[in-house]
């Protein structure tokens, strides 16, 4: 059975490919089978680090911004609203009906802890004796 290459349109036997696209895919499958997914993670990490070093720290921010603008231009702002709703529904289904309530309480608890720590620090600062080295000297 012949397959048609999606890139160049050449009809060929997938067991004996003749175009570079099919050869590349077959080679990639062989490497994946021999080395496993960790190999691809490692080379991706190395490539990302090299790109960051070569292009500077704002490189990923810039390409992310451009990608987001392209998606927004193609799909519109409503696309982001729709995927946000889908994601929220999926999280709610996975975490159960009280999930958002639980995480809200955790967040509120953390805010209360931080505020109490700040008040305690202010109280300690108010009670602490003044450092004589920091006081202005009286002139005779």
N, C-alpha and C positions, 0 to 999 in steps of 0.2 A: 504494500500500500504506500503510495506516494504522499508526501506532505508538502505543502507550499510554504515557503519561508515568508513570514509576515513582513519582513523588511524589504527583501529584494524580489519576491514573487517567483523564485526558482522552485520548480517542482523536483523533489528528490526523495530518495529513500532515507528515512531518519536513522537507519542503522549505518548508512554509508553516505554521510552528508558531503556536499560539494561546495556550498557557499560558506563564507567566513562566519556568518551569523550562526548557522547551525553547528559549525565546528566549535565555535566559542561556547555555545550552550552545552554541547556534549562534554567539552573540556571542563567547564565549570561544574557540571554534575559529577565528573570523575574526581575532581579535587574535593568537592563537598563530601563525597563518599569516603575518600581516603583520609581527609584531615578533620572533618567534623565542623560544627558551627563555631566552636571556640576559635578556630583559625581565622574565620571571617571577622569575628568580633575584634580580635587582636590586630589584624591588618587595618581594620576601620579605625580603631583607636589611634594607631600609629599615624595613619594618614590624616586624621583630624588634628593631631598634635602638630604635625608638620605644616598643615595649612594654617593653623593658628600662629605658629612661629613665623611663617613666611608673610602672612597677611595682616598680622596685628590682632589685638584683642577685640576690636569692634567688627571683625570679619563676619562672625556668626550672627551678630545682631543685625548687621546690614542685610545679609542674605535672607534672614528670617523676616525682616521687615518687607523686603521686596517680594518674598513669597506670599506673605499675608496680603499685600496690596494686590498681587496678581489674582489670588483666590477671590478677594473681595470684588475686583473688577469683573471676574468671570461669573461668579455666583451671586453677588450682591450681599448686602448686610444681613438680609433675612436668613441666609445660609448659616451664619454664625449663631443666630437665634435658634434655628432649628436643631443644630448639632448640640447646642447647650441644653436645650430641652431634652433631647434624646439621652445625653450623658447624665443629666440630673435624674431622669426616670430610671436609668440603668443603675445608678448608685442607690437610689431609693429602693429599687427592687432587690438589690443585693444586700443592703444594710437593714432592710425592714422599715416599717412605718415610723418608728421612733428614732431613726438614725440621725436625722438633722437636729432633733431635739437633744440627743446625747452629745453631739459634737458642739452644739451651741452652749450647753452647760459647761463643757470642758473649757471652751474659750472664755466664757464668762468667769469661771473659777480662776483661770490664769490671770485675767485682768484684775480681779479682786486681790489675788496674791501680790501682784506687782504694786498695786496701789497701797496695800498695807506695808509692804517693804519700804516704799518711798516715804510714807508717813513716819515709820519707825526711824528711818535715817534722818529725817528732818528733826524729829524729837531729840535724837542723840546729838545732832549738831547744835541745837539750841541749849542743851544742858551742858555740853562740854565746856570746860574752862578755856578761856582765851589763851592762846600761846603768847607769852611775853615777848618773844622775838618778833612777832607780827604786829604788836601794838606800837603806835607812834610814841616816841619818847617826849616827856614834858621838858621844855627848856626852862632853865632858871631865870 
